[in-house]
Amino acid sequence: MEPITTAVEVGMNPEIVKMIMTGAVMGMGTLVPAFAIAWIGSTALKAIGRNPEAASKVQTPMILAIAFAEAIAVYALVVALIIKFV
């Protein structure tokens, strides 16, 4: 059985870990809200397609939900910047 090696022995210094974590946070922080916005938009368009008279009632909550999903991406940006510079 081989001995357990630590991240320091392999050569993972804190700067490399910070860069990897920054990339991971930004990757997930942009992909997940993008999929959420696409899902919200497609669902709202399907609802409007089924009932065009309800377009005004569907559009306002759709825009509000998209804004909340976009806020998650901004939060991810802030967290990534904190990881990178702190």
VENDA-V292927 format. One line per field, one symbol per residue. psi: psi as a letter, one per 20 degrees, with the letter a starting at -180 (. if undefined). burial: + if it has 24 or more other ideal C-beta (glycine too) atoms within 12 Angstrom, else -. Layout:
psi: ???
burial: ???
This chain:
psi: pqqpqrhhhhjnrhhggggghghgghghihgghghgggggghgghgghhhnhhjghhhgghghghhhhhhhhhhghgggghgggi.
burial: --------------------++--++--+---+---+--+---+-------------+---+---+--+--++--+---+------
